[in-house]
């Protein structure tokens, strides 16, 4: 057993600290205390345990060791990493597949409650692939797009179609390296085949297929999921939201939706606003139904509907500990099995809804898009009926406002308004050095590190260095809880050049871009930046870095790998799943070395595991500056900027009239 940590060491979030103390008072476990009690296995943790056959498990401990079949450490690590990436790609892609089937059903009038909300996006996406759009109804176009997207999963030969949306030069590189996926399912199946006992035994060759499998996630499954979510539920645009456990309401029926797919949660949002349900809740003595989200479901309904986020991954248990949650409705991914045991100490009902996910002891109400609204109402009524069973309630006060909803479409629009929407201002701000570079800080919480600390430490430091930050997933919720996703709150903490840009455009310095599948929006932004010109002709030339400081899921490894394949430098915090010392790669760490230096030679991007936030920041800035220099851009010089923008104008307005003119012209001159 590892040392039991103090509550403040578990998380920097004071609402979370309050609830963990409550758990300790009640004598119940949380992921934090279980992480203390469970010492991770060093051998498995380093990917050096092979249990692919019945001759093992073979636990290799030092350089030169081999398994019963003779498999080397690097072969075993490559196999384990590839299997993790395949699982992550499968999870995201299956989500995309379900969305595609929903689109097909909506197009054919077979669903209840859904509609095509964003016809403009439908037409734009269809036209990427040459689907005729003129003089056709949205349903006809949607039917063809759904068929095309459904076919991407089972396609056996050729290339998945969304890769055509990448920069031309990148597509050429992928062709040469043989990593364009043929079909999503084919690559996942082949990943499992190749890593079976007695198959692929050259670690670099195994990892080439890991890249191809991850590509099937980022440039197919996840991209399909994002496209269709926008088409059916609307492309996000900024709105006001709130985050943290303080969004739960004492006088209302609290229903927390948790998981990933927006198909169910969007329908629960619709049902919760139905007069019949509101009346039903009132009759039960509540003031209505308060919906909130956890994990990526939270992000999906937050950025489209402004439904508050109760928290990120590690808040799932903490929300139940408030005693105020009547029902937690879950679908797929990142759902802890511990929820059911914990809920049994309270009145909370855990309701599973996916045909793919049941949890022993939970109530299962299977969701089906053909009767979506009816099922959503049934779930809400069950929660309302449970309101009377509530015991003691402890809801922390903490909640923060935030502005989510920065889709790539909105970023394009916001930079120039509707008559000159373009990425030009962003590229120009990077070229001039107002913005030093861009960092995408994404991914999970991990109870082995202090919740939200790594995320927000890295975000805050990079902002000071004029790095524009985009976020998705649980990382975005971490920043939201600290108030970093608001212009007013964040602006005084950012570097002078970035502040000028944010004030001029009217955006926060941290842009919430959505859920984890929406990391594909970042691929689209990077592609559009390339196409806009001035920052090279491929993604690997852009001064940008991706970071997942608190990663824990296999999906995160898939995302990292498709970002590397797209040309990005990706930094992960915490434990490396393929061994080695964090921050120090030895020659014997062949796999670690290959995914860094080897992949960089091939793809222009690389994956590294770095333990401390200070070193992550150092590596990020060094990479950004290296890419700036390679493009021939001026080195970052913060003193050059900060003399324009709204904050400065306020100072100017305070001057006496005669000095104002001089100050304004002075401003314009420099
Ligand atoms: Ni991403 Fe979303 Fe969170 Fe990690 Fe889980 S919710 S898909 S995997 S934990 S960011």
Boltz pocket constraint, residues with backbone or C-beta under 6 A from the ligand:
constraints:
  - pocket:
      binder: B
      contacts: [[A, 259], [A, 260], [A, 295], [A, 296], [A, 313], [A, 333], [A, 334], [A, 442], [A, 443], [A, 444], [A, 445], [A, 472], [A, 473], [A, 474], [A, 475], [A, 515], [A, 516], [A, 517], [A, 552], [A, 553], [A, 555], [A, 556]]
      max_distance: 6.0
